[in-house]
Amino acid sequence: MTRSSPMRRHGLQTPHDWSPPGGEALDAGLHVRLVGDGDRAILLLHGLAGSNRYFGRSFDLLAEHARMVVPDLFGFGHSPRPHGRTYGPQDHVDALMRMLGELDVDGPLAVVGHSAGALLALHLAGRLGARVRAVVAISPPLYADSRSARAHIARLGLHVRFFATDGRLARLTCGWMCRHRSLAARIFTRIRRDLPAEIAQDGVLHHWESYSGTLKNLIIDGRVDPARIDAATRVLAIAGDADPVLDPGYLRSWIGYLEHGLLEIWPGDHDLPLRSSKVLVERIASWIED
């Protein structure tokens, strides 16, 4: 039975409660951070222009429940970002599948994703079927069509609208950032004072194709078909009540299609994992253990 929760006060909003995460860093097709061990695994997927550091130290507590696998997505952070790829859902999911294979992660899986990572969590669940026991999709940018997607994404701010265009100036700017990453990281840290400095610095670790391709082919033009989610997979969507990116009406109808879907509206904006991490970790742990 599909349910939709009323708004719940899960904790007071703070500027952010992030601190640097721990774990072992290695390359397994993707650059990945590992915490804990065990037969079960929980996969954490960051959003557009992020890195595995987005999920700070509070999330390391999830390793008490399962082996925690936190990659830099294909094209971002310290993962490969080859040219000539679409960076759409198939490219990203293929890269995640190869990573899981290299790490010998072949047992039951829970997947947590934020923003673009939430879409990939759902796409991966569609690929792996009942092997994915649970999904937590945080701030998922699900839209009815491309026009609605562009309208909502533009609300994130001027810098997002600028790089969402396929114009020459946006390409040149991104190219300049690639050639001067250290300086670009310092500039972006000043622009995004709402973010921890380390997260803002990682926001320049991509190139034009990986950023614009993921934005266009995964978020704007990509669609996640709820019919592809296995009936046994439990999907929790968590949305901030002040998140300008989300389409609450469409999100509610999308979750309503699922056999085991639940939507919760929390107080907060698009960056719930940075600002409400402790209560979010508690909710994720309870969802994957039910």
C-alpha positions, 0 to 999 in steps of 0.5 A: 500500500502506498502512503504519503506522510504529513509534514513532520518536524524531524529537527531544527534546521542549522546552517550545516552539521557537516564534518569530514568523513572517514573510511578507506579511499580506493579506486574500483573503476570509480573513486570510492570510500569504504566504511565497515564490512559485512555481507550487506551493503549500503550505497550512498550516491551524491548529487550533481557536481558533488563528491563522496565527501558530501556525506559527512561523518554523521553518515559513517554511522550507517556502517553499523548496519551494513558495509558502506560504499560511497563513490564519486559518481562517473565524471565527478570528483576523482572518478574517471571523466572520459570525453565522448560520453553522454553521461546519461542514466545508462553511463552512470548505472553501468559505472556503478555496476562495474564498481560493485563488481570490482568490490565483490558487492553481490549481496542485498543492497540498500541505496541512498541518493541525494538529488541527481544521486536519488535518480541514479538510486532509482535507476539502479533499483530498476536495473537490479530488481529485488536485489535492492531491498530499500531505496532512500531518495533525498530531494529527488528531482523527478519531473513530468517533462523537460520543460518542468525540469528546466523551470524548477532547476532554474530556481536553484540560482543564477550560477545553476541557470548559467551552467544549465545553458548549452551556450558558448560562454558556459562552455568556455567558463567550464573550460577555464575552470578545468585549467585553473581548478585551484583558483576556481575552487577558491572562487566557488568557495566564496560564492557558495558560503552556505556550503562547507568549504570542502564541499564547495571545493569539490564542486569544480571537479568535473568537466563540461561534458560530465556536468552538462551531460548529467544535467541534461540526460539524467535530470532534464530529459531523463525519466525514471519509470516507476514500473521498473522498480521491483514490487518488493523494493521499499522506496522512501522519498524525503523532500524539504518543504523549502526546496525550490527544485522539487515538484511536490505534486509530481513527486507525490503521484510518482511515489503513489505508483509504487507498491511500497512507497512513502513520501515524507516532507521535512523542514528544510531546503535541497541540502538536507544531508548537510543540514539535518544529517543526524536525524536523516541518518536515524531515518535511513537506518530505520528504513533499511532495517524494517 
